[in-house]
């Protein structure tokens, strides 16, 4: 009995698997691989499947991906007051995973849906307090743990921002 393994097909399979995984984990097309919106469509054109930057009349700035003339894909939105969101957008709204850093020093890292915190996330306050758990429509909602800066904790169920137990 011959116990030798022909490694060529195995190496090819592993290589293909690695390429698939790297694409799924962000190793694939990145925003810098997209064409520049202004070069492709002009400053007043319909921006789609491209990367660009825009500044609102209020001084907010977005740098990232566009689809159908809307913020869609990965991008960075910096408000004129200094607050900043880095993450995923869909139809001009925060949607998917992202990090919102407030000028106050507070920071939320987690999931968004319809421009609000929805799903799993961590909200860390500048004073040292931290909530880790579920969010719904911007509120602590579901299973979570609130840890105060002094080390005290509330762990359990939260509803619309209130600890239930």
C-alpha positions in Angstrom: 0.0 0.0 0.0 1.3 3.4 -1.0 0.8 6.0 1.7 2.2 8.9 -0.3 -0.1 11.8 -0.9 0.0 13.8 -4.1 0.4 17.3 -2.6 -0.1 19.3 -5.8 -4.0 19.1 -5.8 -3.9 19.7 -2.0 -1.8 22.8 -2.3 -4.1 24.1 -5.1 -7.2 23.5 -2.9 -5.6 25.3 0.1 -4.5 28.2 -2.1 -8.0 28.7 -3.5 -9.5 28.4 0.0 -7.1 31.0 1.3 -8.0 33.4 -1.6 -11.7 32.9 -0.8 -11.2 33.5 2.9 -9.1 36.6 2.4 -11.7 38.1 0.0 -14.4 37.4 2.6 -12.4 39.0 5.4 -11.6 42.1 3.6 -8.5 41.0 1.6 -10.4 41.4 -1.6 -11.5 44.7 -3.3 -10.8 47.6 -1.0 -12.0 51.1 -1.5 -8.7 52.2 -3.0 -9.3 49.7 -5.8 -12.4 51.6 -6.9 -12.0 54.4 -9.5 -12.1 58.1 -8.3 -15.7 59.4 -8.6 -14.8 62.9 -9.8 -12.4 61.7 -12.4 -14.9 59.1 -13.6 -18.1 61.1 -13.5 -17.1 64.8 -12.9 -17.9 66.9 -9.8 -21.6 67.0 -10.5 -22.0 63.6 -12.0 -24.0 60.6 -10.7 -21.4 58.8 -8.5 -21.7 55.0 -8.5 -19.2 52.2 -7.8 -16.5 54.7 -7.1 -14.5 56.3 -4.3 -14.7 60.0 -3.5 -14.9 62.7 -1.0 -17.6 65.3 -0.4 -18.2 68.1 2.1 -21.7 69.2 3.1 -22.8 72.8 3.4 -22.6 72.4 7.2 -18.9 71.4 7.0 -19.3 67.6 7.5 -17.0 65.5 5.4 -17.3 62.0 3.9 -14.5 60.1 2.3 -15.3 56.7 1.0 -17.3 54.6 -1.4 -20.4 55.7 -3.4 -23.1 53.7 -5.1 -26.1 55.2 -6.9 -25.0 58.7 -5.7 -25.1 57.7 -2.1 -22.6 56.7 0.6 -22.5 52.9 0.3 -19.6 50.7 1.3 -16.7 51.6 3.6 -16.1 55.2 4.5 -15.2 57.9 7.0 -17.8 60.6 8.0 -16.4 63.4 10.1 -18.9 65.9 11.4 -18.0 69.6 11.7 -18.1 69.3 15.5 -15.3 66.7 15.4 -17.4 63.5 15.9 -16.3 60.8 13.5 -17.7 57.5 12.2 -15.5 55.0 10.4 -17.2 51.9 9.0 -19.9 50.6 6.6 -22.6 52.6 5.0 -25.7 51.6 3.0 -28.0 54.2 1.2 -26.4 57.1 3.0 -26.9 55.6 6.5 -24.5 53.8 9.0 -25.2 50.2 8.4 -23.0 47.2 9.3 -19.9 47.3 11.5 -18.4 50.6 12.5 -16.7 52.8 15.1 -18.2 56.2 16.2 -15.9 58.4 18.2 -17.4 61.4 19.9 -15.5 64.6 20.4 -16.3 64.1 24.1 -14.1 61.0 24.2 -17.0 58.5 24.2 -16.8 55.7 21.7 -19.1 53.1 20.3 -17.8 50.0 18.4 -20.3 47.6 17.0 -23.2 47.0 14.7 -25.4 49.6 13.0 -28.7 49.4 11.2 -30.7 52.3 9.8 -28.2 54.8 11.1 -28.6 53.6 14.8 -26.8 51.2 17.1 -28.4 47.8 16.5 -27.0 44.4 17.4 -23.8 43.7 19.4 -21.7 46.6 20.5 -19.5 48.3 23.1 -20.0 51.8 24.3 -17.1 53.2 26.3 -17.5 56.5 28.0 -14.8 59.1 28.6 -15.3 58.8 32.4 -14.4 55.0 32.3 -17.9 53.5 32.3 -18.6 50.8 29.7 -21.5 48.9 28.3 -21.0 45.7 26.4 -24.0 43.9 25.0 -27.0 44.2 22.8 -28.4 47.5 21.3 -31.7 48.2 19.7 -32.5 51.6 18.0 -29.6 53.3 19.9 -30.6 52.0 23.4 -29.0 49.3 25.6 -31.6 46.6 24.9 -31.2 42.8 25.6 -28.4 41.0 27.3 -25.6 43.2 28.5 -23.1 44.3 31.1 -22.7 47.8 32.3 -19.4 48.3 34.2 -18.9 51.5 36.1 -15.5 53.2 36.3 -15.3 52.1 40.0 -15.7 48.5 39.0 -19.4 48.0 40.0 -21.4 46.1 37.5 -25.0 45.6 36.3 -25.3 42.4 34.3 -28.5 41.1 32.8 -31.3 42.4 30.7 -31.7 46.0 29.6 -34.8 47.5 28.0 -34.7 50.8 26.2 -31.6 51.8 28.1 -32.8 50.8 31.5 -31.4 47.9 33.6 -34.2 45.4 34.3 -32.2 42.6 36.0 
